[in-house]
Amino acid sequence: MLHVVHHPAYVSPATPGSRFRFDKYGLVMEALRESGASCHVHEPQPMPRDWIEAVHDPAYVNEVLTLSVPPEKTRRIGFPVTERVMRRSILSPGGTWAAAKLAIRHGYAANAAGGSHHALADTGAGYCVFNDLAIAANRLVAEGDAARILILDLDVHQGDGTASLLAGRSDIFTLSVHAEKNFPVRKARSTLDIGLEDGTGDSAYLALLADIVPRVLDDFAPDLILYQAGVDPHEEDRLGRLALTDAGLDARDRYVVRQARERDVPLASTLGGGYGEDRMRVARRHADSMIRMAEEAVSAAYRQA
């Protein structure tokens, strides 16, 4: 059973002057329905303002909530913050938090949005308004749902916002594996960064995960993983520079879940990046990612029984 968090307001009309399309989030749910996979859909609540302001500058939060984001920040985000964008920007962190709570109960759950890892303290950036990963992780620790959280970011772009917002915290480990020459040009410092050469393919990528992930899990010993499961490392992605195949993405996700479940660590995934002119094809990559992680979590449970 796939426990997936989704809200109709995740889907928003395209904003003027931007190539970013919000319809992917609806297409992902359509792809899940087409797949016939067994899904339980959960609807999130907006993240309360106090928890957003615990991570982001209150002045910036107010700009977003009052639709008064200045032009220079609008350019960094990549689209204007309209009423619909604002609403989905407070729902998405709520969705990541809800997925984590579900993962604690079921072993694995997915937010069908989120992974907004470029958002910084006082501005959004790179199609990200609020950093749902940092917001959710901070709340989960503060409320006692987890004592140590690993944010595993396997999107093709470095999780610079997450790294910056959580820098210096001993209870949250940020691990980013990304294309070194891709956005952002100026990288932040995660707890651990692995920058890959352009064109890195399945074998080298999977070998790297096999070397790094078990050591981080065993040394840091998290009791929850938030997994930024972007599909933009795919070889056909419009904004990617890596060369993972469909089989490579499949192996990546199954490996991550298997490593988590072998240690009895719950894992919640966020959608992350995935770009292409054929948006339904990209949506299917995201849907397939969630389906295989749910399958792997169930298989792990059977193996442990």
Phi, psi and chi 1 to 4 in degrees:
 res  aa     phi    psi   chi1   chi2   chi3   chi4
   1 MET       -  125.7  169.3   72.0   73.3      -
   2 LEU   -92.4  118.4  167.7   59.9      -      -
   3 HIS   -93.1  113.3  -68.2  -89.0      -      -
   4 VAL  -125.8  136.0   58.6      -      -      -
   5 VAL   -98.7  125.7 -179.6      -      -      -
   6 HIS  -149.4  147.9  174.5   74.6      -      -
   7 HIS  -133.3  138.7 -164.8  -73.1      -      -
   8 PRO   -53.8  -30.4  -26.3   34.0      -      -
   9 ALA   -76.1   -3.1      -      -      -      -
  10 TYR   -61.4  -26.5  -79.7  178.2      -      -
  11 VAL   -92.7  126.7 -176.3      -      -      -
  12 SER  -136.7  149.1  173.1      -      -      -
  13 PRO   -60.5  151.4  -19.6   30.8      -      -
  14 ALA   -59.7  141.3      -      -      -      -
  15 THR   -92.5  149.1   50.7      -      -      -
  16 PRO   -60.1  138.7  -21.6   32.5      -      -
  17 GLY    78.7   12.2      -      -      -      -
  18 SER  -129.9  146.0  172.1      -      -      -
  19 ARG   -83.6   -9.7  -68.8 -166.4   66.7 -173.4
  20 PHE   -72.0  129.2 -168.8   87.3      -      -
  21 ARG  -115.2  130.2  -56.7  -76.2  -66.8  -87.0
  22 PHE   -88.7   -1.2  -65.6   94.7      -      -
  23 ASP   -71.7  -15.1   58.4   -9.2      -      -
  24 LYS   -54.9  -36.0  176.6  174.4   80.5  168.7
  25 TYR   -69.2  -32.0  -55.1   96.4      -      -
  26 GLY   -75.4  -37.5      -      -      -      -
  27 LEU   -65.7  -32.7  -65.5  175.4      -      -
  28 VAL   -61.9  -43.2  167.7      -      -      -
  29 MET   -67.2  -35.7  -60.2  -53.0  -67.4      -
  30 GLU   -63.5  -41.6 -177.4  178.8  -29.2      -
  31 ALA   -64.7  -37.5      -      -      -      -
  32 LEU   -63.5  -41.7  -75.7  175.3      -      -
  33 ARG   -64.4  -42.5  -72.5 -170.8  -68.5  -89.2
  34 GLU   -61.2  -33.6  -76.0 -178.1   -4.2      -
  35 SER   -69.2  -24.2   73.9      -      -      -
  36 GLY    78.5    6.6      -      -      -      -
  37 ALA   -65.2  147.0      -      -      -      -
  38 SER   -76.4  115.4  177.8      -      -      -
  39 CYS  -128.2  141.8  -65.1      -      -      -
  40 HIS  -115.2  113.6 -173.7  171.3      -      -
  41 VAL   -93.2  128.0  179.5      -      -      -
  42 HIS  -113.4  139.3  -55.5 -100.2      -      -
  43 GLU  -100.6  126.2 -167.9  166.0  -69.3      -
  44 PRO   -82.4  162.3   34.5  -37.7      -      -
  45 GLN   -98.7  152.5  -64.4  -64.3  -46.5      -
  46 PRO   -57.7  144.1  -21.1   32.0      -      -
  47 MET   -69.0  126.9 -180.0   63.9   72.3      -
  48 PRO   -57.0  145.4  -26.5   36.0      -      -
  49 ARG   -56.9  -38.9 -179.6  171.5 -178.9  161.4
  50 ASP   -59.7  -36.9  -73.7   -7.8      -      -
  51 TRP   -73.4  -32.1  -72.5  114.7      -      -
  52 ILE   -67.2  -42.6  -60.0  174.3      -      -
  53 GLU   -72.4  -15.4  -69.2 -178.2  -17.0      -
  54 ALA   -68.4  -18.2      -      -      -      -
  55 VAL  -115.5  -41.3  169.1      -      -      -
  56 HIS  -101.8  153.6  -70.9  -76.8      -      -
  57 ASP   -57.9  124.4 -176.5  -19.5      -      -
  58 PRO   -55.1  -32.0  -27.6   35.5      -      -
  59 ALA   -65.4  -39.6      -      -      -      -
  60 TYR   -68.9  -41.5  169.9   58.8      -      -
  61 VAL   -58.0  -41.5  175.2      -      -      -
  62 ASN   -65.1  -37.6 -170.3   64.0      -      -
  63 GLU   -60.1  -42.3  -70.7  170.0  -10.5      -
  64 VAL   -67.5  -48.3  172.8      -      -      -
  65 LEU   -68.2  -26.0  -62.3 -176.9      -      -
  66 THR  -101.0    8.9   60.0      -      -      -
  67 LEU    56.6   40.9  -49.4 -176.4      -      -
  68 SER  -123.5   33.1   57.2      -      -      -
  69 VAL   -64.8  124.9  176.8      -      -      -
  70 PRO   -68.6  159.4   22.3  -31.0      -      -
  71 PRO   -55.5  -38.3  -25.6   33.8      -      -
  72 GLU   -66.3  -33.8   63.3  -88.5   17.4      -
  73 LYS   -77.2  -34.8  -66.1 -176.3 -177.3 -179.8
  74 THR   -58.4  -41.6  -63.5      -      -      -
  75 ARG   -64.1  -40.0  -73.4 -168.2  -67.2  -88.5
  76 ARG   -67.0  -38.2  -71.8 -164.6   69.9  175.1
  77 ILE   -66.9  -44.3  -65.8  168.7      -      -
  78 GLY   108.9   -3.1      -      -      -      -
  79 PHE  -162.1  156.3   47.0   75.0      -      -
  80 PRO   -69.5  149.7  -13.8   26.4      -      -
  81 VAL   -90.6   98.1  176.5      -      -      -
  82 THR   -90.0  178.3   62.3      -      -      -
  83 GLU   -57.5  -44.1  176.3   75.0   27.6      -
  84 ARG   -67.8  -40.7  -64.8  -78.1  -67.9  -86.5
  85 VAL   -64.8  -42.1  169.9      -      -      -
  86 MET   -58.9  -45.0  179.9  -86.4  -71.7      -
  87 ARG   -63.8  -44.4  178.3  154.9  172.6   74.4
  88 ARG   -68.6  -25.2   74.3  177.8  -52.3  -78.8
  89 SER   -73.7  -22.1  -63.1      -      -      -
  90 ILE   -96.5  -19.9   60.2  176.1      -      -
  91 LEU   -76.6  -36.7  -80.4  165.0      -      -
  92 SER   -61.4  -45.8 -176.9      -      -      -
  93 PRO   -62.4  -35.8  -21.1   32.0      -      -
  94 GLY   -61.9  -35.3      -      -      -      -
  95 GLY   -68.7  -39.7      -      -      -      -
  96 THR   -67.6  -41.3  -62.9      -      -      -
  97 TRP   -62.2  -44.4  176.3   81.5      -      -
  98 ALA   -63.4  -40.4      -      -      -      -
  99 ALA   -63.2  -38.3      -      -      -      -
 100 ALA   -64.9  -42.5      -      -      -      -
 101 LYS   -62.7  -39.7  -64.4  -78.2  -79.3 -172.8
 102 LEU   -66.7  -38.8  -71.8  163.7      -      -
 103 ALA   -62.6  -37.7      -      -      -      -
 104 ILE   -61.6  -33.0  -68.4  167.7      -      -
 105 ARG   -83.1  -37.2  -71.9  166.5   51.8 -164.4
 106 HIS  -115.1   -7.1  -58.8  -70.5      -      -
 107 GLY    98.5  -42.2      -      -      -      -
 108 TYR  -147.2  142.0  169.4   70.4      -      -
 109 ALA  -155.2  160.7      -      -      -      -
 110 ALA  -128.7  140.3      -      -      -      -
 111 ASN   -94.2  124.8 -175.6   13.2      -      -
 112 ALA   -82.6   29.3      -      -      -      -
 113 ALA  -157.1 -163.1      -      -      -      -
 114 GLY    82.5 -172.1      -      -      -      -
 115 GLY    84.0   27.0      -      -      -      -
 116 SER   -81.7   72.1  -61.9      -      -      -
 117 HIS   -86.8    0.6   58.2  170.0      -      -
 118 HIS   -96.3  -13.7  -61.7  -52.0      -      -
 119 ALA   -65.4  131.4      -      -      -      -
 120 LEU  -104.6 -177.9  -60.4  161.0      -      -
 121 ALA   -60.7  -45.3      -      -      -      -
 122 ASP  -115.0   11.6   60.7   -6.8      -      -
 123 THR  -163.6  154.8 -176.7      -      -      -
 124 GLY   -85.2  172.7      -      -      -      -
 125 ALA  -167.6  154.0      -      -      -      -
 126 GLY    53.0   47.2      -      -      -      -
 127 TYR    69.0   18.3  -56.3  142.7      -      -
 128 CYS  -121.0  131.4  -56.3      -      -      -
 129 VAL   -98.9  -60.8  178.9      -      -      -
 130 PHE  -117.4  146.3  -67.7  139.1      -      -
 131 ASN   -87.5   94.3 -166.4  -51.6      -      -
 132 ASP   -62.6  -33.9   61.0  -71.0      -      -
 133 LEU   -64.3  -47.3  -66.6  160.2      -      -
 134 ALA   -68.6  -41.6      -      -      -      -
 135 ILE   -62.7  -49.7  -66.5  166.3      -      -
 136 ALA   -64.3  -43.7      -      -      -      -
 137 ALA   -61.1  -45.0      -      -      -      -
 138 ASN   -61.1  -44.0  178.3   69.4      -      -
 139 ARG   -66.2  -42.6 -179.4  178.8  178.6 -178.2
 140 LEU   -60.8  -40.9  -70.7  158.7      -      -
 141 VAL   -69.4  -46.4  170.2      -      -      -
 142 ALA   -61.9  -34.9      -      -      -      -
 143 GLU   -90.9    2.6  -67.5 -173.8  -29.8      -
 144 GLY    82.4   14.0      -      -      -      -
 145 ASP   -76.3  -23.6  -67.1  -58.6      -      -
 146 ALA  -151.6  147.1      -      -      -      -
 147 ALA   -99.2  -30.0      -      -      -      -
 148 ARG  -141.8  123.1  -61.9  165.4   70.1   80.9
 149 ILE  -120.0  132.3  -65.0  177.4      -      -
 150 LEU   -98.9  123.7  167.9   62.7      -      -
 151 ILE   -99.6  106.0  -61.3 -179.6      -      -
 152 LEU   -99.1  110.9  174.4   59.9      -      -
 153 ASP  -110.9  105.6 -168.4  -29.2      -      -
 154 LEU  -111.0   19.8  -60.7 -171.8      -      -
 155 ASP   -63.0  156.8 -167.9  -83.4      -      -
 156 VAL   -70.1  -19.2   80.4      -      -      -
 157 HIS  -102.2  144.8  -53.6  101.6      -      -
 158 GLN   -63.3  142.0 -165.6 -142.6   23.6      -
 159 GLY   -82.3   67.2      -      -      -      -
 160 ASP   -66.6  -39.1   58.8  -35.8      -      -
 161 GLY   -65.6  -44.0      -      -      -      -
 162 THR   -60.7  -44.5  -48.8      -      -      -
 163 ALA   -60.6  -43.9      -      -      -      -
 164 SER   -68.6  -43.5  -64.0      -      -      -
 165 LEU   -68.9  -28.2  -69.6  168.8      -      -
 166 LEU  -109.8   11.0  -60.0  173.6      -      -
 167 ALA   -58.2  136.2      -      -      -      -
 168 GLY    87.5   -4.0      -      -      -      -
 169 ARG   -85.8  129.5  -68.7 -167.3   62.2  152.7
 170 SER   -86.2  -13.2   60.7      -      -      -
 171 ASP   -97.3   -4.6   51.3   -1.7      -      -
 172 ILE  -131.9  120.3  -57.1  175.1      -      -
 173 PHE  -102.9  124.9 -169.6  111.5      -      -
 174 THR  -107.0  121.0   54.6      -      -      -
 175 LEU  -122.0  119.0  168.5   55.5      -      -
 176 SER  -120.9  123.7  179.9      -      -      -
 177 VAL  -115.2  117.5  179.1      -      -      -
 178 HIS  -151.4  169.6   50.8  -91.6      -      -
 179 ALA   -77.4  119.2      -      -      -      -
 180 GLU   -61.0  -36.6 -178.5   63.9   27.7      -
 181 LYS   -90.7    5.6  -64.6  179.2 -178.4  177.6
 182 ASN   -91.4  174.8 -148.5  -33.9      -      -
 183 PHE   -57.3  141.9  179.3   88.9      -      -
 184 PRO   -82.7  153.3   32.1  -36.2      -      -
 185 VAL   -64.3  -46.2  174.3      -      -      -
 186 ARG   -93.8  112.7  -65.9 -177.8  179.9  178.7
 187 LYS   -84.1  145.9  -54.3  -68.5 -168.8  -71.5
 188 ALA   -87.6 -178.6      -      -      -      -
 189 ARG  -111.9  106.5  179.6  175.2  -67.6 -179.4
 190 SER   -76.7  171.8  -52.2      -      -      -
 191 THR   -56.1  -40.5  -48.9      -      -      -
 192 LEU  -145.3  125.4  178.5   60.7      -      -
 193 ASP  -116.6  135.7  -74.1  -63.3      -      -
 194 ILE  -124.4  106.1  -52.2  -66.7      -      -
 195 GLY   -94.7  125.2      -      -      -      -
 196 LEU  -102.0  151.5  -58.2  176.3      -      -
 197 GLU   -71.8  150.4  -66.6  -65.4  -36.4      -
 198 ASP   -53.9  140.9  -74.1    5.7      -      -
 199 GLY    82.2    5.5      -      -      -      -
 200 THR   -57.8  128.6  -61.6      -      -      -
 201 GLY  -106.6 -168.9      -      -      -      -
 202 ASP   -55.7  -52.5  -66.3   -9.7      -      -
 203 SER   -61.6  -49.8  -63.8      -      -      -
 204 ALA   -66.1  -39.1      -      -      -      -
 205 TYR   -64.3  -48.8 -170.3   97.3      -      -
 206 LEU   -68.0  -33.9  -64.6  170.0      -      -
 207 ALA   -65.3  -39.0      -      -      -      -
 208 LEU   -62.8  -46.5  173.9   74.6      -      -
 209 LEU   -58.9  -41.9  -68.7 -171.4      -      -
 210 ALA   -63.9  -26.4      -      -      -      -
 211 ASP   -83.5  -40.7  178.2   49.8      -      -
 212 ILE   -89.3  -48.8  -63.7  -64.2      -      -
 213 VAL   -61.0  -49.1  171.0      -      -      -
 214 PRO   -60.2  -37.7  -22.6   34.4      -      -
 215 ARG   -66.3  -41.3  -73.1 -163.4  -77.1  119.4
 216 VAL   -66.2  -43.6  170.0      -      -      -
 217 LEU   -62.3  -40.6  -71.1  175.3      -      -
 218 ASP   -76.8  -37.2  -67.9  -23.2      -      -
 219 ASP   -78.0  -43.6  -67.5  -13.8      -      -
 220 PHE   -84.3  -30.5 -178.9   66.5      -      -
 221 ALA    53.9   61.4      -      -      -      -
 222 PRO   -70.9  155.9   30.2  -36.3      -      -
 223 ASP  -107.6    9.0   44.6   22.5      -      -
 224 LEU  -161.2  141.5  176.3   66.5      -      -
 225 ILE  -119.0  129.8  -61.4  170.4      -      -
 226 LEU  -104.2  118.7  -61.4 -178.3      -      -
 227 TYR  -110.7  112.7  175.0   30.3      -      -
 228 GLN   -82.6  100.6 -146.9  -78.9   25.0      -
 229 ALA  -101.3   44.7      -      -      -      -
 230 GLY   -53.7  142.3      -      -      -      -
 231 VAL   -98.2   10.0  -62.6      -      -      -
 232 ASP   -75.2   -4.9   44.6    9.5      -      -
 233 PRO   -70.4   -3.7  -24.0   35.9      -      -
 234 HIS   -62.4  145.3 -167.0  -86.3      -      -
 235 GLU   -62.0  -23.2   59.7 -173.0  -11.2      -
 236 GLU   -97.8    1.3  -64.3  177.3   -1.5      -
 237 ASP   -67.9  139.1 -166.5   87.8      -      -
 238 ARG   -67.7  -30.2 -179.4  167.9   59.8   85.3
 239 LEU  -112.4   10.3  -61.8 -177.3      -      -
 240 GLY   -97.2  164.3      -      -      -      -
 241 ARG  -130.9    7.8  -58.2  176.4   73.6  112.3
 242 LEU  -100.4 -177.3  -59.3 -177.3      -      -
 243 ALA  -138.5   41.2      -      -      -      -
 244 LEU   -73.5  139.9  -89.8   63.1      -      -
 245 THR   -88.1  177.0   64.3      -      -      -
 246 ASP   -56.9  -43.1  -69.8  -22.0      -      -
 247 ALA   -64.5  -35.3      -      -      -      -
 248 GLY   -66.7  -43.0      -      -      -      -
 249 LEU   -63.5  -41.0  -76.5  177.7      -      -
 250 ASP   -58.6  -48.5 -176.7  -72.4      -      -
 251 ALA   -65.2  -39.1      -      -      -      -
 252 ARG   -56.6  -53.8  176.0 -162.1   74.7  167.7
 253 ASP   -66.0  -42.3  -67.1  -23.6      -      -
 254 ARG   -64.4  -38.5  -69.1 -176.5 -174.3  -82.0
 255 TYR   -64.1  -45.1 -179.8   76.3      -      -
 256 VAL   -61.2  -47.6  166.4      -      -      -
 257 VAL   -64.9  -40.9  172.7      -      -      -
 258 ARG   -61.7  -43.9 -170.2  161.6   58.6 -110.0
 259 GLN   -62.9  -39.3  -69.4  -63.1  -53.1      -
 260 ALA   -66.1  -47.6      -      -      -      -
 261 ARG   -71.5  -30.0  -60.8  -48.2  -58.8  143.0
 262 GLU   -61.5  -26.2  -76.2  177.0    0.4      -
 263 ARG  -102.4    6.6  -66.0  163.6  175.5   80.8
 264 ASP    59.6   38.1 -158.9   27.0      -      -
 265 VAL  -103.7  119.8 -179.5      -      -      -
 266 PRO   -64.8  149.0   19.9  -28.7      -      -
 267 LEU  -134.2  129.1 -177.8  146.4      -      -
 268 ALA  -116.3  131.5      -      -      -      -
 269 SER  -105.7  151.3   68.1      -      -      -
 270 THR  -116.9  158.8   60.5      -      -      -
 271 LEU   -67.8  -49.4 -153.1   68.6      -      -
 272 GLY    70.5 -161.8      -      -      -      -
 273 GLY   -85.0  156.1      -      -      -      -
 274 GLY   178.6  119.0      -      -      -      -
 275 TYR  -138.3  141.3  -50.5   92.8      -      -
 276 GLY   176.2  158.8      -      -      -      -
 277 GLU   -68.8  -32.9  -63.3  -55.6  -38.2      -
 278 ASP   -88.0   90.7 -172.4  -22.2      -      -
 279 ARG   -69.4  -29.1  -67.0 -171.5  -61.1  -76.6
 280 MET   -69.4  -35.5 -167.3   63.8 -160.1      -
 281 ARG   -63.0  -42.0  179.0  175.8  -67.6 -179.1
 282 VAL   -64.4  -42.6  173.3      -      -      -
 283 ALA   -59.9  -38.7      -      -      -      -
 284 ARG   -66.1  -34.5  -70.8 -168.9 -178.4  103.7
 285 ARG   -61.3  -44.4  -74.6 -173.8 -164.5  129.7
 286 HIS   -63.1  -46.1  -74.9  -63.2      -      -
 287 ALA   -61.5  -44.7      -      -      -      -
 288 ASP   -60.1  -37.7  -71.3  -13.9      -      -
 289 SER   -61.1  -47.2  174.7      -      -      -
 290 MET   -65.8  -40.2  -68.4 -173.2  -76.2      -
 291 ILE   -63.2  -46.7  -69.2  166.3      -      -
 292 ARG   -69.1  -32.4   60.1 -178.4  166.6 -110.1
 293 MET   -67.7  -39.3  -74.5 -168.3  -79.5      -
 294 ALA   -63.8  -41.4      -      -      -      -
 295 GLU   -60.9  -44.0  -70.3  174.4  -13.1      -
 296 GLU   -67.1  -36.5 -166.0   61.3   42.7      -
 297 ALA   -64.4  -40.5      -      -      -      -
 298 VAL   -66.3  -45.0  169.9      -      -      -
 299 SER   -59.3  -40.0  -63.5      -      -      -
 300 ALA   -64.5  -38.7      -      -      -      -
 301 ALA   -63.0  -40.4      -      -      -      -
 302 TYR   -65.5  -39.6  -80.0  124.9      -      -
 303 ARG   -66.3  -32.7  -72.9 -166.0  -64.7  -91.6
 304 GLN   -81.8  -17.8  -66.9  169.7   -8.6      -
 305 ALA   -69.9      -      -      -      -      -
